[in-house]
Structures are given as C-alpha cells and as structure tokens.
Amino acid sequence: MSELRTDVVIVGGGLVGCAAALRLRERGASVAVVEKNQLGAAASGVNFGGVRRNGRKLAELPIAARALKVWRRLPELVGSDCEYAITGNIKVARNEADLEQIAAHAEAQGEHGVEVQMLGRNALRDRYPWLGESAVGAAYCASDGQANPRLVGPAFARAARAAGAELIELDGAKHVARDGGGFVVETESGRTLRGGALINSSGAWGARLAARFGERVEIWPMEPQMIVTEPAPYFMVPVLAVVGGDVYARQIPRGNVIFGGRSGTADLDVGFAKVDAEESLTTLARTIDIIPRIADLSVIRFWSGVEGCTPDHLPVLCPSRTTPGLVHAFGFSGHGFCLGPASGAVAAELALDGRTETPIEGFDIGRFSEA
Ligand SMILES: Cc1cc2nc3c(=O)[nH]c(=O)nc-3n(C[C@H](O)[C@H](O)[C@H](O)COP(=O)(O)OP(=O)(O)OC[C@H]3O[C@@H](n4cnc5c(N)ncnc54)[C@H](O)[C@@H]3O)c2cc1C
C-alpha cells in the first residue's frame, strides 16, 4: 500500500481529533486522521449532550469559555448547528450541605467570569414546578446548553474532509513510532502514514498510546449509561444535574427525555460499553424522585459508552514530555463533549506552534509522574 505523508497525523477520530483536523486545515497544514471505528461514534457520539460550565472544575473554565465561542459558531464552521441550544443548566441540591457546596463553587466561578445564580427552594419550585420535593435548591447557569452528540463529531469530520483533511475510518493505528524527525503510523490494514507531528486523541485508549512513548497515566474506563423515554409534551428547558452526578437529564424539543447517572461496564480491548440493568433501575428510581413525571413515560432505549477517566478528572492536553512533536489530547473524564471543539483546536496549535494562547495549566501529563 502507498504511503501518505502529512504535516500532522491524528490517531483517534472522535470530536477532539476531528476538531483538531479542521483547525489544522484552517491553518493550512496537511493532516490525516486514522480512526479504528467510525468517525465520531465512540464517546463523542453516544454521550449525554450537555454543554456546560456550571459545576465545572475551575481549571477547565478558560478552555470551556473558548469552547462556547466555537459552539456558537457551529453553523458557519461545520454547516450545522448540531441542535446546539442555549437552554441553561440547573445543578440541583438534595440537602443543605450540597447546596452550600454549590453556592461556594458558584461564587468561585463568578470570580472566573461565569455567571451562576443561586435559587432557593421556593424560587426553584416557582420556576420549575415539575421538580420533585427532594430538590432543595440549585445553581443556575443561563449560558449553558445542550447539543445532539450524534451530529457533532460527524459534522466536524465532514467539514475537515471538505477542507482537505484525509480521514481514514475503520482502520486502527497498530504501530506508532518516532521516525527520523517525525512519526510513522502503521494501520491494521497495512497503510503507512508519516507525519511531522502526531496528535494522540484516542480517547479512553489514549494512555496506551502515551505509554509507547514512555509516558504513564493511570487512566480507567468510565461508562456512563443513558436512558431515553418516548416523546412527551415539552416541559423541561434547562439541562438538569444533581450534585454528586447520580442523576442528570435533559429534554429535547421533540419531547424525548434523556437521562443518566449510573455506569455500565466496558472492556477496552472489545471497545464497547454494555448497559447494566440493575444500575439502570437505580437511575430510573432516582430520576423519578427528582422529576416525578418521568414515571408516566415509557423508556424506549438504553445505551452506554466508554470514556477515559484520569485520577484528578482533568484531561491530558499538552505536548509530550518525552517526544518532541507528540501532542496528547485524551482523558476528558466524562465532560469533554463541551470542551471537544476547543480541545481539538488547542491540540492543533500545540502540534504546529508548540504553544497555545488558551490556558491549559493543570492538564500536563507530567502531573502524574510528579505525583
Ligand atoms: C455516555 C457518556 C456521556 C457523556 N456525557 C457528556 C456530557 O453530557 N457532556 C460532556 O461534556 N461530556 C460528556 N461525556 C464525555 C465526552 O463524550 C468525551 O469526553 C468526549 O467525547 C471525548 O472525545 P474524544 O474525541 O477525546 O474521544 P472519543 O470520542 O472516544 O474518540 C476517541 C477515538 O479514538 C479512536 N481510537 C482509539 N484508539 C485508536 C487507534 N489505535 N487507532 C485509531 N483510532 C483509535 C476511538 O475509536 C475513538 O473513536 C460523556 C461520555 C459518555 C461515554
């Protein structure tokens, strides 16, 4: 098979890899993406769809702010709004201790320019009469929203391809190595790709690729599992999350309520996550407690997906510590859909310039070896 030579090779065609490819083409660099499955079909395609800053760790707020600017430009950038809508987000507390905790975080977020409003029990009930009695208060962020994950990764992939990126699907990177001043990637089907720089955006599998370059990250798979109901009259505008993460829910204008909270199981070698029935029943009971009218709806589908989780739940988004030209962008720990469009752009900048204007302190791979 012939060789393909590009400025940058990207391993992993999820949202992060496809967004990186698009940004690289915008900058005039040639790029090839190699994806072992279908583009945008792993975590990026099966996630809950929350696009939020509410409750987000402070270290992620600068990149989340950059991401929001991209989300708002989706139609001009990728030719579709991907059902992105700014609907607000409420983080609900079930007890006073949780309420105090989210109030303190809301204040800290305010210092970082994120406007979060605290709602007490009565204000919450007035605004959202569909909430159950166990909700005692909430933090509300009006600038948050949601999007359809099935549309976003493929839209970035199409836009990157239209801009001249080489996208290879259903062909995994088997051997990845340093090659002279650059990198060589050999795929399962026997293709050879050479690039001056390499972006590791291989999601839950990212630590495996990093290990080939002597960089160790203890990452484990997380498998949030999702449930969706039949369509119901539209009642729930904001995305809802309960403190502790054991319930989150959103309703799309077509009427289906999508919710989750517990985990399935995954085997990284197999590559897919499986739903756990018992855990789904627990999620159902807890969601009905917070949103009682869910009890009247039929569930039409369950699914799960696999994501890489780091010890501090922050991503690895940085230049390699061992290998010039290698950039890591993985381990988004269950909240990288929102960050994806900006994380890809940052990875592209790191690959081309070795630096980015976006603050990414806290995401360095070296934090694990130092620990
Ligand atoms: C069920 C679920 C719910 C979630 N909900 C939210 C949410 O509401 N909000 C939010 O912000 N985030 C959410 N997340 C997290 C979010 O989906 C991820 O953080 C984000 O999609 C990560 O994008 P990615 O491109 O890094 O990873 P992925 O989309 O997983 O892409 C990585 C790709 O790398 C490929 N790959 C791996 N190894 C190789 C190889 N050797 N060769 C070629 N290709 C390879 C994989 O096949 C995969 O397609 C959720 C995740 C899950 C699973």
The ligand as an ORCA input file, in Angstrom:
! r2SCAN-3c Opt
* xyz 0 1
  C     -22.258      8.080     27.940
  C     -21.413      9.308     28.026
  C     -21.985     10.527     28.421
  C     -21.213     11.696     28.418
  N     -21.841     12.895     28.632
  C     -21.147     14.047     28.442
  C     -21.812     15.304     28.529
  O     -23.009     15.405     28.723
  N     -21.060     16.430     28.386
  C     -19.732     16.385     28.141
  O     -19.112     17.452     28.039
  N     -19.089     15.193     28.012
  C     -19.773     14.037     28.145
  N     -19.141     12.838     28.009
  C     -17.718     12.827     27.688
  C     -17.471     13.095     26.214
  O     -18.278     12.291     25.399
  C     -15.986     12.821     25.908
  O     -15.184     13.490     26.840
  C     -15.583     13.293     24.525
  O     -16.477     12.831     23.557
  C     -14.172     12.831     24.255
  O     -13.896     12.999     22.881
  P     -12.650     12.269     22.284
  O     -12.564     12.655     20.861
  O     -11.467     12.514     23.170
  O     -12.948     10.714     22.484
  P     -13.755      9.661     21.608
  O     -14.997     10.212     21.058
  O     -13.850      8.419     22.434
  O     -12.781      9.417     20.400
  C     -11.584      8.712     20.519
  C     -11.446      7.883     19.260
  O     -10.168      7.289     19.210
  C     -10.325      6.083     18.480
  N      -9.130      5.252     18.686
  C      -8.675      4.748     19.853
  N      -7.539      4.034     19.639
  C      -7.288      4.104     18.307
  C      -6.281      3.561     17.467
  N      -5.296      2.796     17.938
  N      -6.349      3.822     16.143
  C      -7.344      4.575     15.618
  N      -8.338      5.102     16.378
  C      -8.302      4.876     17.691
  C     -11.612      5.500     19.058
  O     -12.195      4.536     18.215
  C     -12.469      6.756     19.192
  O     -13.315      6.952     18.077
  C     -19.841     11.630     28.080
  C     -19.252     10.407     27.752
  C     -20.014      9.258     27.711
  C     -19.366      7.950     27.333
*
